[in-house]
Amino acid sequence: MIDISSTLELIYESGERWTTGTASEVAGDLARSAGAVLDWDIDADEEWLSLLVDNTRIAMISTKIPLIVALECYLLGSSPLPKGARFIGVPSFEDPVMCCDTDALRQAFGEAQAYGTLDPDLFSANDLWFATV
């Protein structure tokens, strides 16, 4: 089980936020280093950017907070993280392997998110994506 509460609390306590420009720059740098393609529908106001390799998501980067969630096998967090980013490694985006305190989710992503769709005791990276879009 990967408890992301402390990571989100650190982001909240730091007060650091990202602009879409910063997130896009970070995602572009990571895409180049991983040999990935950047996928993001800016016109739909998506709050996550994706890095894809062979049409498979290997990472998602928040456009609001300095958070990168990536497949552990890509080790995107092994080098210094840019612009105060925090890294969460997951074995897959589909497997429910994460948990988080609801207050930490609200602090990091705001009150208006769809937390009713997320079981804070057990969720996947994809679940986090959809609950915070």
PLY file of the C-alpha trace (Angstrom):
ply
format ascii 1.0
element vertex 133
property float x
property float y
property float z
element edge 132
property int vertex1
property int vertex2
end_header
0.00 0.00 0.00
1.29 3.45 -0.95
0.05 6.13 1.42
0.32 9.46 -0.40
-0.96 11.54 2.54
2.45 12.82 3.65
3.44 13.72 0.08
0.27 15.76 -0.42
0.66 17.36 3.02
4.24 18.42 2.15
3.01 19.98 -1.08
0.23 21.81 0.77
2.52 23.01 3.56
5.07 24.30 1.06
2.40 26.51 -0.51
3.91 25.74 -3.87
1.58 25.71 -6.85
2.31 25.20 -10.53
1.06 27.13 -13.48
0.08 25.18 -16.58
3.22 26.60 -18.20
5.47 25.21 -15.47
3.75 21.82 -15.56
4.04 21.71 -19.33
7.74 22.57 -19.18
8.40 19.89 -16.55
6.38 17.34 -18.53
8.26 18.20 -21.72
11.63 17.74 -20.00
10.52 14.40 -18.53
9.09 13.27 -21.89
12.41 13.95 -23.62
14.40 12.12 -20.95
12.06 9.09 -21.04
11.59 9.00 -24.81
7.89 9.64 -24.27
5.19 11.66 -26.00
3.32 14.39 -24.13
-0.47 14.03 -24.14
-2.60 16.88 -22.83
-5.87 18.44 -23.93
-5.30 22.02 -22.84
-8.55 23.15 -24.48
-10.50 20.76 -22.23
-8.72 22.31 -19.22
-7.33 18.93 -18.17
-5.56 19.12 -14.83
-3.13 16.28 -15.60
-0.61 15.88 -18.40
0.31 12.36 -19.48
3.58 10.94 -20.74
3.02 8.07 -23.16
5.36 5.40 -24.48
3.83 3.23 -27.20
0.40 4.71 -26.33
0.77 3.57 -22.71
0.78 6.12 -19.90
4.03 6.05 -17.94
3.50 9.24 -15.94
0.97 11.89 -15.08
1.92 15.40 -14.05
-0.46 17.74 -12.23
-0.99 21.18 -13.75
-1.96 22.61 -10.35
0.46 21.22 -7.78
4.08 19.99 -8.06
3.17 16.30 -8.24
4.36 13.57 -10.61
2.89 10.07 -10.49
4.85 7.60 -12.61
5.39 3.93 -13.17
8.19 2.73 -10.92
9.92 1.00 -13.81
10.67 4.35 -15.45
12.47 5.75 -12.39
11.55 9.31 -13.30
12.13 10.21 -9.67
15.71 8.93 -9.59
17.15 12.24 -10.75
16.63 15.58 -9.04
13.03 16.63 -9.42
12.35 19.98 -11.04
10.72 23.01 -9.47
9.92 21.49 -6.08
8.09 18.50 -7.53
7.20 15.44 -5.48
7.32 11.99 -7.04
5.04 9.02 -6.36
6.04 5.74 -7.98
3.33 3.17 -8.71
3.56 -0.36 -10.16
0.64 0.40 -12.53
-2.00 3.05 -13.12
-4.82 0.50 -12.91
-4.03 -1.39 -9.71
-5.57 0.07 -6.53
-2.41 0.37 -4.44
-2.74 3.87 -2.98
-4.51 5.36 0.01
-4.73 8.89 1.37
-6.30 10.88 4.16
-9.32 12.78 2.79
-8.13 16.03 4.39
-4.79 15.75 2.58
-6.65 15.26 -0.73
-8.80 18.34 -0.09
-5.81 20.45 0.95
-3.83 19.51 -2.12
-6.54 19.50 -4.79
-9.27 21.73 -3.34
-12.80 21.25 -2.10
-14.47 21.14 -5.50
-13.07 17.79 -6.58
-15.11 14.61 -7.10
-13.94 12.77 -4.01
-17.22 10.86 -3.84
-15.86 8.67 -6.64
-12.68 7.88 -4.75
-12.32 5.37 -1.93
-9.55 7.04 0.12
-8.61 3.69 1.66
-7.79 2.03 -1.66
-7.49 3.60 -5.10
-5.42 3.53 -8.27
-3.51 6.32 -9.98
-6.27 6.35 -12.62
-8.85 6.78 -9.85
-6.87 9.78 -8.55
-6.80 11.22 -12.08
-10.57 11.03 -12.50
-11.35 12.23 -8.97
-9.20 15.35 -9.38
-9.90 16.33 -12.98
0 1
1 2
2 3
3 4
4 5
5 6
6 7
7 8
8 9
9 10
10 11
11 12
12 13
13 14
14 15
15 16
16 17
17 18
18 19
19 20
20 21
21 22
22 23
23 24
24 25
25 26
26 27
27 28
28 29
29 30
30 31
31 32
32 33
33 34
34 35
35 36
36 37
37 38
38 39
39 40
40 41
41 42
42 43
43 44
44 45
45 46
46 47
47 48
48 49
49 50
50 51
51 52
52 53
53 54
54 55
55 56
56 57
57 58
58 59
59 60
60 61
61 62
62 63
63 64
64 65
65 66
66 67
67 68
68 69
69 70
70 71
71 72
72 73
73 74
74 75
75 76
76 77
77 78
78 79
79 80
80 81
81 82
82 83
83 84
84 85
85 86
86 87
87 88
88 89
89 90
90 91
91 92
92 93
93 94
94 95
95 96
96 97
97 98
98 99
99 100
100 101
101 102
102 103
103 104
104 105
105 106
106 107
107 108
108 109
109 110
110 111
111 112
112 113
113 114
114 115
115 116
116 117
117 118
118 119
119 120
120 121
121 122
122 123
123 124
124 125
125 126
126 127
127 128
128 129
129 130
130 131
131 132
